[in-house]
Amino acid sequence: MKERTKLLLIVLIFVGCYYIPWGNTTIRQSGLEAFMMLQEYAREHVLTCLIPAFFIAGAIAVFVSQASVLKYFGATAKKILSYSVASVSGTVLAVCSCTVLPLFAGIYTRGAGIGPATAFLYSGPAINVLAIVLTARILGWQLGLARAIGAVIFAVLTGLLMAFFFRKDDDARTAGQMYLPDEEEKGRTLFQDALFMLTMVLVLIFAAFARPAAGSTGLWPAIFAAKWYITAGLLVVLVLMLKGWFVKEERTDWVQSTWGFMKQIFPLLGAGVLVAGFMLGRPGHSALIPEHYIQSLVGGNSLWANLFASVSGALMYFATLTEVPILQGLIGAGMGKGPALSLLLAGPALSLPNMLVIGGVMGVKKTAAFSGIIVILSTIAGMSYGWIAG
């Protein structure tokens, strides 16, 4: 963090402490809601959901070669392969809408087609493993699944539409080759890497396994009763894999990468939770913004509500994962399911700062088309999901 940023942060905190009228009943209630929401996150989501997800993200960053992903975007790559890799690259790169920009600029200026490049530009921040896991955990598995499926489909559709609209410009560009570092040799097979990742995902699934509804019988209550025994067994297997398949340097890099994600995301997420709790409150608990304002703008599943959510998401900047607590507050205040998905699909991939940088790389015309495609697709997806979810 730059010194100017630190100074600005200190000044803002001081001004807030000095001028916020804590004697006002609504302000006091909003402040209480902010910390109650933060406590809820700490108790229900950090240990069983976020910590395992951070370790998975760290493992992906260290054990999956980014060069092996990015090399498929070149002009000579097969289209099916390049779009497939581009559409799921966010699971490997786990970056935000601003972090993806230098990667996009690099592959685009080195010869990647406009289609695969913009598919990658969308998927990088949109298909973030941490974000999808947190969405499913807090906002419901239906919305988490819809976000994951929608993001993959959007990445492909966005790339195909951009390639179609600007096919003449793309053909006129020099078909350059992308020079990327060679993949490092490792002492494991692809099956061993996949099994290691699967074990970590299973740890996440069982550690975060929710209590079934009262009166439930059958498999789910049995799994819930045994969840910690299963989780402990999986952790033992994970330790054996780490000792047998990975060298010390790899294990150290994995821990450091995981810690890097935690340092980057935890402060932002905590601040996002506090702001969302202060402004919007928890579901069923009012805060600073009255619920009827939210309901009038993004309540229901109308075209206006979904379009407003898409455009708002496209213009706002969401630090990684902060869209989840914000949406939790909005949904609790009356936001419809469709507009919630619209914001989830448009928000993480776009922001006003993001658009300005993209414009400098591929021009205003292409940037406007890219942003317009995402807003329109997000609106359509939101309306469709709202109609299906009822």
C-alpha positions in Angstrom: 0.0 0.0 0.0 1.4 3.4 -1.0 2.1 6.0 1.6 -0.5 8.4 0.1 -3.1 5.7 0.3 -2.3 5.0 4.0 -2.5 8.7 4.7 -5.9 9.0 2.9 -7.2 6.0 4.8 -6.1 7.5 8.2 -7.8 10.8 7.2 -11.0 9.1 6.2 -11.2 7.1 9.4 -10.5 10.3 11.5 -13.2 12.2 9.6 -15.6 9.4 10.1 -14.9 9.2 13.8 -15.3 12.9 14.1 -18.4 13.6 12.1 -20.5 10.4 12.1 -23.5 11.2 14.4 -23.4 8.1 16.6 -26.1 9.6 18.8 -28.6 9.1 16.1 -30.7 5.9 16.6 -30.5 4.8 13.0 -26.7 5.3 12.8 -26.2 3.4 16.0 -28.4 0.5 14.7 -26.5 0.5 11.4 -23.1 0.4 13.2 -24.3 -2.5 15.3 -25.5 -4.3 12.1 -22.1 -3.8 10.5 -20.3 -5.6 13.4 -23.1 -8.2 13.8 -22.6 -9.1 10.1 -18.8 -9.3 10.5 -19.3 -11.6 13.5 -21.6 -13.8 11.4 -19.0 -14.1 8.7 -16.3 -14.9 11.2 -18.3 -17.6 12.9 -20.0 -19.2 9.9 -17.8 -18.8 6.9 -14.1 -18.2 7.7 -12.9 -21.4 9.2 -15.0 -23.9 7.3 -15.3 -22.1 3.9 -12.8 -19.4 3.3 -9.6 -21.0 4.8 -9.9 -24.2 2.7 -10.8 -22.1 -0.4 -7.6 -20.0 0.2 -5.5 -23.1 0.3 -7.1 -24.4 -2.9 -6.5 -21.0 -4.6 -2.8 -21.1 -3.4 -2.4 -24.6 -4.8 -3.8 -23.6 -8.2 -1.5 -20.6 -8.4 1.6 -22.7 -7.5 1.0 -26.1 -9.0 -0.8 -25.2 -12.2 1.4 -23.5 -14.7 0.0 -20.2 -16.0 2.2 -20.5 -19.1 0.4 -23.7 -20.0 -2.9 -21.8 -19.9 -1.9 -18.6 -21.7 -0.1 -20.4 -24.6 -3.4 -21.6 -26.0 -4.5 -18.1 -26.9 -2.1 -17.6 -29.9 -3.2 -17.1 -33.4 -2.2 -20.6 -34.4 -4.2 -22.3 -31.6 -7.3 -24.3 -32.5 -10.4 -22.2 -31.8 -12.2 -24.9 -29.8 -9.2 -25.3 -27.6 -8.5 -21.6 -27.2 -12.1 -20.7 -26.3 -12.3 -23.7 -23.9 -9.1 -22.7 -22.1 -10.1 -19.0 -22.1 -13.6 -19.7 -20.6 -12.2 -21.5 -17.5 -9.0 -19.6 -17.0 -10.4 -17.7 -14.0 -10.2 -20.9 -12.0 -6.5 -21.0 -12.6 -5.6 -17.3 -12.4 -8.0 -16.2 -9.7 -7.6 -12.5 -10.4 -9.8 -9.4 -10.0 -11.0 -7.1 -12.8 -7.9 -4.9 -12.5 -5.3 -7.6 -12.0 -6.4 -9.3 -15.2 -5.6 -6.2 -17.3 -1.9 -6.6 -17.7 -2.3 -10.3 -18.5 -4.9 -9.4 -21.1 -2.8 -6.6 -22.6 0.1 -9.0 -22.9 -1.7 -11.8 -24.7 -3.6 -9.4 -27.0 -0.6 -7.3 -28.1 1.4 -10.5 -28.7 -1.0 -11.9 -31.2 -4.0 -13.5 -29.4 -7.2 -13.2 -31.3 -9.8 -10.7 -30.1 -12.2 -13.6 -29.3 -10.0 -15.7 -27.0 -8.5 -12.5 -25.5 -11.8 -11.0 -24.5 -13.1 -14.4 -23.3 -10.1 -14.6 -21.1 -10.6 -10.9 -20.0 -14.1 -11.8 -18.8 -13.4 -15.2 -17.3 -10.3 -14.1 -15.3 -12.2 -12.3 -12.6 -15.7 -13.8 -13.2 -14.8 -17.5 -12.6 -12.9 -17.0 -9.3 -13.0 -20.1 -7.3 -13.1 -18.2 -4.0 -15.9 -16.0 -5.2 -18.1 -18.9 -6.5 -17.6 -20.9 -3.3 -18.5 -18.0 -1.1 -21.5 -17.2 -3.3 -22.8 -20.7 -2.9 -22.1 -20.8 0.8 -23.7 -17.5 1.7 -26.3 -16.7 -1.0 -27.3 -20.3 -1.7 -26.0 -23.1 -4.0 -28.6 -22.3 -6.7 -27.2 -18.8 -7.1 -23.6 -20.1 -6.8 -24.2 -22.7 -9.5 -26.0 -20.1 -11.8 -23.0 -17.8 -11.4 -20.5 -20.5 -12.3 -22.4 -21.8 -15.3 -23.3 -18.3 -16.5 -19.8 -17.0 -16.2 -18.4 -19.9 -18.4 -21.1 -19.5 -21.0 -20.7 -15.7 -21.0 -16.9 -16.0 -21.6 -17.4 -18.1 -24.7 -20.4 -16.0 -26.0 -18.5 -12.7 -25.4 -15.4 -14.0 -27.2 -17.4 -15.3 -30.2 -19.4 -12.1 -30.5 -16.3 -9.9 -30.3 -14.6 -12.1 -32.9 -17.6 -11.8 -35.2 -18.1 -8.0 -34.8 -14.4 -7.3 -35.4 -13.4 -10.1 -37.7 -12.0 -7.7 -40.3 -9.9 -5.9 -37.7 -8.7 -9.2 -36.3 -7.7 -10.5 -39.8 -5.7 -7.3 -40.4 -3.7 -7.6 -37.2 -0.3 -9.2 -37.5 -0.5 -12.8 -36.4 2.3 -12.8 -33.8 3.4 -15.6 -31.6 3.2 -15.3 -27.8 6.5 -15.8 -26.1 5.9 -17.4 -22.7 8.2 -19.1 -20.3 8.6 -22.9 -20.7 6.7 -25.1 -18.4 8.8 -26.3 -15.4 9.4 -30.0 -15.0 7.9 -31.6 -11.9 8.1 -35.0 -10.4 4.4 -35.8 -10.3 1.9 -37.0 -12.8 -1.2 -35.1 -13.9 -3.3 -37.7 -12.1 -1.5 -37.0 -8.8 -2.0 -33.3 -9.2 -5.7 -33.9 -10.0 -6.1 -36.2 -7.0 -4.4 -33.7 -4.7 -6.8 -30.9 -5.9 -9.8 -33.2 -5.5 -8.9 -34.0 -1.9 -8.7 -30.4 -1.0 -12.1 -29.7 -2.7 -13.6 -32.6 -0.7 -12.2 -31.1 2.5 -13.9 -27.9 1.6 -17.2 -29.6 0.8 -17.4 -31.7 4.0 -16.1 -28.9 6.3 -18.7 -26.5 5.0 -21.5 -29.1 4.9 -24.6 -27.4 6.2 -27.0 -28.9 8.8 -30.0 -30.5 7.0 -33.5 -29.2 7.7 -35.1 -30.4 10.8 -36.9 -33.7 10.4 -34.7 -34.8 7.4 -33.9 -38.4 7.1 -31.6 -40.4 4.9 -28.1 -39.7 3.6 -27.7 -36.0 4.3 -28.2 -36.2 8.1 -25.8 -39.1 8.2 -23.1 -37.1 6.3 -23.6 -34.1 8.6 -23.2 -36.3 11.6 -19.9 -37.8 10.3 -18.6 -34.6 8.5 -15.8 -33.9 11.0 -14.6 -37.5 10.9 -14.6 -37.5 7.1 -12.8 -34.1 7.1 -10.1 -35.4 9.5 -9.6 -38.5 7.4 -9.2 -36.3 4.2 -6.7 -34.1 6.0 -4.6 -37.1 6.9 -4.6 -38.2 3.3 -3.7 -34.6 2.3 -0.7 -34.6 4.6 0.5 -38.0 3.2 0.2 -36.6 -0.3 2.2 -33.5 0.6 5.0 -35.5 2.2 5.2 -38.1 -0.5 4.6 -36.2 -3.7 5.8 -32.6 -3.1 9.3 -31.3 -2.3 9.9 -28.9 0.5 10.2 -25.9 -1.8 6.8 -26.6 -3.4 5.1 -26.9 0.0 6.7 -23.6 1.1 5.6 -21.9 -2.1 2.1 -23.2 -1.6 1.9 -21.8 2.0 3.3 -18.5 0.8 0.9 -18.2 -2.1 -2.0 -19.0 0.3 -0.8 -16.4 2.7 -0.6 -13.9 -0.1 -4.2 -14.5 -1.0 -5.2 -14.1 2.6 -3.3 -10.8 3.0 -4.8 -9.4 -0.1 -8.4 -10.5 0.4 -9.2 -10.7 4.1 -8.8 -6.9 4.8 -10.9 -6.0 1.7 -13.5 -8.6 2.6 -13.7 -7.4 6.2 -14.1 -3.8 5.1 -16.7 -4.9 2.5 -18.7 -6.7 5.1 -18.7 -3.7 7.5 -19.8 -1.3 4.8 -22.5 -3.7 3.5 -23.8 -4.3 7.1 -23.8 -0.5 7.9 -25.6 0.5 4.7 -27.9 -2.5 4.1 -28.0 -4.6 7.3 -28.4 -8.3 7.6 -31.4 -10.1 6.1 -34.4 -9.2 8.2 -32.6 -6.3 10.0 -32.8 -2.8 8.7 -29.8 -0.4 8.5 -29.0 3.0 6.9 -30.7 2.5 3.5 -34.5 1.9 3.8 -35.6 -1.4 2.3 -38.3 0.2 0.1 -35.5 2.1 -1.9 -33.9 -1.2 -2.7 -37.2 -2.9 -3.6 -38.2 0.0 -5.9 -34.9 -0.2 -7.9 -34.0 -3.9 -8.0 -37.0 -5.7 -6.5 -38.9 -8.3 -8.6 -37.6 -9.5 -12.0 -38.5 -6.7 -14.4 -36.4 -5.7 -17.4 -35.6 -2.4 -15.6 -34.5 -4.1 -12.4 -32.2 -6.5 -14.2 -30.8 -3.8 -16.5 -30.2 -1.4 -13.6 -28.4 -4.2 -11.6 -26.2 -5.0 -14.7 -25.3 -1.4 -15.4 -24.6 -0.6 -11.8 -22.4 -3.7 -11.5 -20.5 -2.8 -14.7 -19.7 0.7 -13.4 -18.9 -0.1 -9.8 -15.6 -1.6 -8.7 -15.8 -4.6 -6.5 -12.7 -5.8 -4.7 -12.4 -9.5 -4.7 -15.2 -11.2 -2.9 -16.8 -8.0 -1.6 -19.7 -8.4 -4.0 -21.0 -11.3 -1.9 -21.7 -9.4 1.4 -23.0 -6.4 -0.6 -25.5 -8.7 -2.3 -26.3 -10.4 0.9 -27.5 -7.1 2.3 -29.3 -6.1 -0.9 -31.2 -9.5 -1.1 -32.1 -9.1 2.6 -33.5 -5.6 1.8 -35.7 -6.9 -1.1 -33.5 -7.4 -4.2 -34.9 -9.9 -6.6 -33.0 -13.2 -7.5 -32.7 -12.2 -11.1 -31.1 -8.8 -10.5 -28.8 -10.4 -8.0 -27.4 -12.8 -10.7 -27.3 -9.9 -13.2 -25.0 -7.9 -10.8 -22.9 -11.0 -10.0 -22.3 -11.6 -13.7 -21.5 -8.0 -14.7 -19.9 -6.7 -11.6 -16.6 -8.6 -11.0 -15.6 -8.6 -14.7 -16.2 -4.9 -15.3 -15.6 -1.5 -13.6 -15.2 2.0 -14.7 -11.4 1.9 -14.1 -11.2 -1.4 -15.8 -13.0 0.0 -18.9 -10.6 3.0 -19.1 -7.6 0.7 -19.2 -9.2 -1.7 -21.8 -9.9 1.3 -24.0 -6.2 2.1 -24.0 -5.4 -1.5 -25.1 -8.0 -2.2 -27.8 -9.7 1.1 -28.5 -12.9 2.8 -27.4 -15.1 1.0 -30.0 -14.1 -2.5 -29.0 -14.3 -1.6 -25.3 -17.8 -0.2 -25.7 -18.9 -3.4 -27.6 -17.3 -5.6 -24.9 -19.0 -3.8 -22.1 -22.3 -3.7 -23.9 -22.3 -7.4 -24.6 -21.7 -8.2 -20.9 -24.5 -5.8 -19.7 -27.0 -7.2 -22.2 -26.1 -10.9 -21.5 -26.2 -10.2 -17.7 -29.7 -8.7 -18.1 -31.0 -11.6 -20.1 -29.4 -14.1 -17.7 -30.9 -12.3 -14.7 -34.4 -12.3 -16.2 -34.1 -16.0 -17.1 -32.9 -17.0 -13.7 -35.5 -14.9 -12.0 -38.2 -16.6 -14.1 -36.8 -20.1 -13.4 -36.2 -19.5 -9.7 -39.7 -17.9 -9.3 
